[in-house]
């Protein structure tokens, strides 16, 4: 099988490197010229939480994809969500009629991929491990996490089994009939992570300090998932069934679950989110418009107000523009809004 990894950063670089090490035929594509040249010259280095290794890899610029003679069986799309359409259109010269496109991304990018390639050529994928791009040719793999793959219609297919076997070289992978449930489950968790990036603090410390805010941010997302007919799935230490529906919340269970999540977050070598890194280190736009922002758009179609998510998106955008500084005060502001909304009654 041939694999084309489009976006050789934190996620694509890590998964692809393990496939290469297992003997799979993998080519990496990235728009960062320095990263591509470093991979061509020195190979790709994975600085892992358990092991560090380097290996020679095939690497090319995005514009070179048109030169690929034999279409791959799988395109692993691992660019930032906001670059999905651009990257996929650039990859189309290399995509054959039987090529499947797999989204190793956060959000609901499978919708965009299916719009361009067709649902029959789109495979859903959920990833939740920690990794960071540190520099040209160097990826930090901070901690393991869940990995699920599934057909959009829930079927178990031969190509899904092939993909699952290949991803098994990277780590534990599970095939699922509810890939949308995992994607929406993580979108609820993503709301928590975006909130944690409002302060220059660790994810675990924010979780411990604002437990009710974290849960309500997730619930606003799960309200939308329910309207979409999706059942959010639990993964790692994130347990949507404890948070939603709100009328069934039991804080004697939620409290310990959040503490387990905080411990897990703090145990990772990556204690701050990729969102924080985009803002604080790389000084580039986050995926806020493609994750909570996209959920907001779907929520509005169902008439859901989502006040906390609306404010959260605005605050992250202010951070991106340099109109706000990271601080506990930002999260205090959001939590005060939550408390005020709770006092006036739940949104309908």
Buried (B, 14 or more C-beta within 10 A) or exposed (E): BBBBBBBBBBBBBBBBBBBBBEEBBBBBBBBBEEBBBBBBEBBBBBBBBEEEEBEEBBBBBBEEBEEBEEBBBBBBBBBBBBBBBEBBEBBBEBBEEEBBBBBBBBBBBBBBBBEBBEEEBBBBBBBBBBBBBEEBBBBBBBBBBBBBBBBBEEEEBEBBEBBBEBBEBBBEBBBBEBBBBBBBBBBBBBBBBBBBBBBEBBBBBBBBBBBBBBBBBBBBBBBBBBBBEBBBBBBBBBBBBBBBEEEEBEEEEBEEBBBBBBEBBBEBBBBBBBBBBBBEEEEEBBBBBBBBBBBBEBBEEEEBBBBBBBBBBEBBBBBBEEEBEBEBEBBBEBBEBBEEBEEEEEEE
